[in-house]
Structure formats: C-alpha cells, structure tokens
Amino acid sequence: MMTGVFHFMAISLGLILVPRRVGTRWSAVNQRPWHRRGLPRTVGCWWLLVSCAILAASTNRGVSAETDDARFRALVFSKTTGFRHDSIPQGIDAIAMLGAEHRFAVDNTEEAARFSDEILARYKVVVFLNTTGDVLDASEKAAFERYIRSGGGFVGIHSASDTEYQWPWYGRLVGAYFASHPEIQRATIRIANSNHPSTKSLPASWERTDEWYNFGTNPQGMVQVLATLDEATYSGGTMGADHPIAWCQTVGGGRSWYTAMGHTTADSFREPLFQLHLLGGIESAAGVAGDCGP
C-alpha cells in the first residue's frame, strides 16, 4: 500500500514541479518563462494537498506490522508521562520486524483510550514499551485488569517498572518497581532458567551494555526468575548476589513477562540476542510458546 501511495505522490508532485517543455517560451521583457498551456497553480496545489492527505492517512494508522496469516495480534503501548526513552522508536520497529518474521500482527499506540474491553479483546498480548509515570485513568485500568483476568498477556520492557506506582495491581503484574540505576555500562547476565522461550537461545553468561535497574523489592519467590544480574561485573548494583533482571509469572488468569533491559538505542533493540529474548517473551505472554513453568 505504501509503495502505491509514494508512487501516486511522485506522479502528483511531478505534475506540479517538473517544468513542461512543450509550449514554454521566454519573455523578452523579464527573461522569465511563460506557459501557453499546463496545470493552473490552484489545480497543482489541490493535487499536492490530496497526495499529502492520502500519505498522512496511510502512515498514521498506528500499525507497525501486518501479516496475512497472523497467529495473534500484539498491542505495543509506549505512552510516557515521566522520562521518555530515545529507544522507543527502535523498540517499535524491532517488535514490528519480529512480527513480520514470526507471523504476528503488531499495532502501536500512545492513546490510553484504546484500553477498553472491546479493543483489548483483539489482542493476545499488550506490550508496555518503556512507559513511565501514570498512563491510564480509572476506567482504562479497570478494563486492563479485566483483560488480564480473562487470560490476556502482558509484556513489560525496561521502564514498564517505572510506571503506575500508585496502582498496586499493576505492581503485582509487572513484578517489581524501579528504584535506581547506575550509569550505562557493560555487565554479565546469568541465565537462571534456560528452558523458557525468552532465554533458551541465550548464552549461560551473557555480556551486554544497558542501563541496569535496581528494584524497590526483590520479586524472587513471587515470580519465576529467568535471568539475574552479576553485580560483581559492574558498579552500582544494590541488590547483592540475588539480582533478578528478567522474569515471568501468571497473574489472575493472565500471563506476565518482564525484562529490565531495553534502555539503549544502539545496543538493545538492534541486538540479535536481545531480539530473541524479546521474541520469546512476547510469544510466551501471548500463550503461543511455552509457559512460565512452576
């Protein structure tokens, strides 16, 4: 569809901007060309407005990826009312790419009004991509709780844990709230559960660069920890030898998966291993690949 739109615009702009050699003569008075025939300026402007309107309608649908034989549909939600991560566009692009490659449809939005029973019912999983602050009102929160209770899936990425501190149900869903972080640096992740779809393709010791979160509480015992952070390999950790960094759980009939990784634009969403981590999390939360285990 987009190819056709751009082709249409190219033709339209050509009618407006490309000079026509036929019928053009030079005026001896001002040495500027005049045209015996061609499109009036108002017609050309009309075509340009129509072209731009069609393009805007095509690119403002909030749809990142469509597949003809989609196994399921995911909603990527990236609204922020606090700090806004520069990596959000890369995250949307990466999830759209994964959807195109692995046959799931992806819609992205920052409109909280889409959290209604009718709209959420279209999706197997909702991804909170680097959300921050209070992002839903009371009715939207109620609809999201009903969605999870009815078997829906939740994926939280990085600052999804820096979201909705005054909503206890959400705190239980995400697993733990963000507390602090040191400067961005390289660290080693230890895989605690290599059977989960989000960790089975990762090395047992995974070195990468990110912004490493410390949490207000340790979710160990409440969730199935999938990976931990080795605080001996970087500076600024405050959780000691047991520092969960990715986990999953079942909550009230629904599925939840969270990873604290995903801050950086260069190293996160363009990194093949992180993409595999993300893919496994999305598919498991959607209920199409494995589960959280005991």
C-alpha positions in Angstrom: 0.0 0.0 0.0 2.8 2.4 1.0 4.5 1.8 -2.3 1.4 2.8 -4.2 1.0 5.9 -2.1 4.5 7.1 -2.7 4.2 6.4 -6.5 1.0 8.4 -6.5 2.7 11.3 -4.7 5.7 11.2 -7.1 3.3 11.5 -10.1 1.4 14.3 -8.4 4.5 16.2 -7.5 5.8 15.7 -10.9 2.8 17.4 -12.4 3.4 20.4 -10.1 7.2 20.7 -10.0 8.6 19.5 -13.3 8.7 22.2 -16.0 6.9 21.4 -19.2 9.0 22.0 -22.3 6.1 21.9 -24.7 4.5 25.4 -25.0 7.2 27.2 -23.0 8.6 30.4 -24.4 10.9 33.1 -22.9 9.5 36.7 -22.4 11.9 39.3 -23.7 10.7 41.7 -21.0 11.7 39.9 -17.8 13.6 36.9 -19.2 11.2 34.5 -17.3 9.2 31.7 -19.0 5.5 31.7 -19.5 3.3 28.8 -20.4 0.7 28.6 -23.1 -0.8 25.6 -21.5 -0.4 23.4 -18.4 -1.9 22.9 -15.0 -3.2 26.0 -13.3 -1.4 26.7 -10.0 -4.6 26.1 -8.0 -5.0 22.7 -9.6 -1.4 21.8 -8.8 -1.8 22.8 -5.2 -5.0 20.8 -5.0 -3.2 17.6 -6.2 -0.5 18.2 -3.6 -3.0 18.5 -0.8 -4.8 15.3 -1.9 -1.4 13.5 -2.1 -0.3 14.6 1.4 -3.7 13.7 2.9 -3.5 10.2 1.4 0.0 9.8 2.7 -0.9 11.0 6.2 -3.9 8.6 6.3 -1.6 5.8 5.3 1.2 6.5 7.9 -1.0 7.5 10.9 -2.8 4.3 11.4 -0.6 3.2 14.3 0.0 -0.2 12.7 3.6 -1.4 12.7 3.3 -4.8 11.1 0.6 -6.8 9.4 0.8 -10.4 8.2 -1.7 -12.2 6.1 -1.6 -15.3 8.3 -1.0 -13.8 11.7 -1.0 -16.2 14.6 -2.0 -13.5 17.0 -2.1 -9.7 17.4 0.0 -7.6 19.9 -0.6 -4.1 21.0 2.6 -2.0 21.8 1.8 0.8 24.2 4.5 3.4 24.7 2.8 6.4 26.5 5.1 8.3 28.9 4.2 11.0 31.5 7.7 11.0 33.0 11.1 10.3 31.4 10.9 9.4 27.8 13.4 6.9 26.3 15.0 7.7 23.0 14.9 3.9 22.3 11.1 3.8 21.9 11.1 4.2 18.1 13.7 1.4 17.8 11.7 -0.8 20.1 8.5 -0.3 18.0 10.5 -1.1 14.8 12.1 -4.2 16.4 8.8 -5.6 17.5 7.2 -4.9 14.1 10.1 -6.7 12.4 9.7 -9.7 14.8 6.0 -9.7 14.0 6.7 -9.7 10.2 9.2 -12.5 10.5 7.3 -14.7 13.0 3.7 -14.2 11.8 2.1 -12.0 14.4 0.4 -8.6 13.8 1.6 -5.5 15.7 -0.3 -2.3 16.4 1.4 0.5 18.3 -0.2 3.4 20.1 0.2 6.0 22.8 -3.6 6.5 23.1 -4.7 5.2 26.5 -8.3 5.3 25.3 -7.6 2.1 23.5 -7.7 0.3 26.9 -11.3 -0.7 26.6 -12.9 -4.1 26.8 -13.8 -4.1 23.1 -10.4 -3.0 21.8 -8.2 -5.1 24.2 -10.2 -8.2 23.2 -8.5 -8.0 19.8 -5.1 -8.7 21.3 -3.4 -11.8 22.8 -0.7 -9.6 24.4 -0.2 -6.0 25.4 3.4 -4.7 25.5 4.3 -1.8 27.8 7.4 -0.5 25.9 9.3 2.0 28.1 6.2 3.5 29.6 6.7 5.9 32.5 4.5 7.6 35.1 0.7 7.4 35.3 -0.5 6.3 31.9 -4.1 5.1 32.4 -7.2 6.5 34.1 -9.5 4.6 36.3 -11.8 3.2 33.6 -8.8 2.2 31.5 -7.2 0.5 34.5 -10.4 -1.5 35.1 -10.5 -2.6 31.5 -6.9 -3.8 31.6 -7.5 -5.7 34.8 -10.5 -7.5 33.2 -8.3 -8.2 30.1 -5.6 -9.9 32.2 -8.2 -11.8 34.3 -9.8 -13.1 31.1 -6.5 -14.7 30.0 -4.7 -11.8 28.3 -0.9 -11.4 28.2 1.4 -8.6 29.5 5.0 -7.8 28.4 6.9 -5.1 30.3 10.1 -3.7 28.8 12.6 -1.7 30.9 10.8 1.3 32.4 7.5 -0.5 32.4 8.6 -1.0 36.0 8.8 2.9 36.3 5.1 3.1 35.7 1.9 3.5 37.8 3.5 3.4 41.3 0.1 4.1 42.9 -1.6 1.1 41.3 -0.9 -1.9 43.5 -2.5 -4.4 41.0 -0.1 -3.1 38.3 2.9 -3.5 40.7 1.9 -7.1 41.1 1.6 -7.6 37.4 5.0 -6.1 36.5 6.6 -7.8 39.4 8.7 -5.0 41.0 9.1 -1.3 40.7 12.2 0.5 39.6 14.2 2.2 42.4 17.5 3.4 40.9 20.2 2.8 38.3 23.9 3.5 37.9 25.4 4.8 34.7 25.1 2.8 31.5 27.9 0.1 31.4 28.7 -3.4 30.4 27.6 -6.3 32.7 27.1 -10.0 32.8 23.7 -11.7 32.9 23.4 -15.2 34.3 20.6 -17.3 32.8 18.6 -18.9 35.7 16.1 -20.8 33.5 17.3 -21.9 30.1 14.0 -23.7 29.3 11.9 -20.6 28.8 11.3 -19.3 25.2 12.9 -15.9 26.1 16.1 -17.4 27.5 16.7 -20.8 25.7 18.7 -19.1 22.8 20.9 -17.1 25.1 24.4 -17.9 26.4 24.6 -19.0 30.0 26.7 -15.9 30.7 25.5 -13.1 28.6 27.6 -9.9 28.4 25.9 -6.7 27.2 25.6 -3.0 27.7 22.5 -1.4 29.2 21.1 0.7 32.0 20.9 -1.8 34.9 17.9 -1.3 37.2 17.8 -1.8 40.9 14.3 -2.6 42.2 12.5 -1.4 45.3 11.7 -5.1 46.3 13.1 -8.4 45.2 10.5 -10.3 43.2 12.2 -13.6 43.9 9.6 -16.1 45.3 6.7 -14.2 43.7 7.8 -14.8 40.1 9.8 -17.3 38.0 13.2 -15.7 37.7 14.6 -16.2 34.2 17.9 -14.2 34.4 19.9 -12.5 37.1 22.5 -9.7 37.0 26.0 -10.4 38.3 26.8 -7.4 40.4 30.5 -8.3 40.5 30.8 -7.5 36.8 29.7 -3.8 37.1 29.4 -1.0 39.6 26.3 0.5 41.1 24.2 -2.6 41.9 22.4 -2.5 45.2 20.6 -5.9 45.4 23.5 -8.2 46.1 24.0 -11.7 44.9 20.4 -12.2 44.0 19.5 -9.6 41.4 16.7 -10.7 39.1 16.7 -8.9 35.7 14.0 -10.8 33.8 11.1 -12.9 35.0 7.7 -14.3 34.2 4.5 -15.2 36.2 0.8 -15.9 36.0 -1.4 -13.2 37.4 -5.1 -13.7 37.9 -5.6 -16.0 34.9 -3.3 -13.9 32.6 0.4 -14.2 31.7 3.1 -11.6 32.5 6.7 -11.4 31.3 9.2 -8.6 32.2 12.7 -7.7 31.2 14.6 -4.8 32.7 16.7 -4.5 29.6 16.0 -2.1 26.7 17.3 1.3 27.5 19.9 2.0 24.9 19.2 2.8 21.3 22.3 1.2 19.8 22.7 -1.9 21.9 19.2 -3.1 22.8 16.6 -3.4 20.0 19.2 -3.9 17.2 21.0 -6.6 19.1 20.1 -10.1 17.7 20.3 -11.9 21.1 18.1 -9.2 22.7 15.6 -9.6 19.8 15.4 -13.3 20.6 14.9 -12.6 24.2 12.1 -10.2 23.3 10.5 -12.6 20.9 10.4 -15.4 23.4 8.8 -13.1 26.0 6.1 -11.8 23.6 5.2 -15.3 22.3 5.1 -16.8 25.8 3.0 -13.9 27.2 0.7 -14.4 24.2 0.3 -18.1 25.1 1.7 -19.5 21.9 5.2 -20.6 23.0 5.8 -22.4 26.3 4.7 -21.1 29.6 6.1 -19.7 32.8 6.7 -23.1 34.4 6.2 -23.9 38.1 
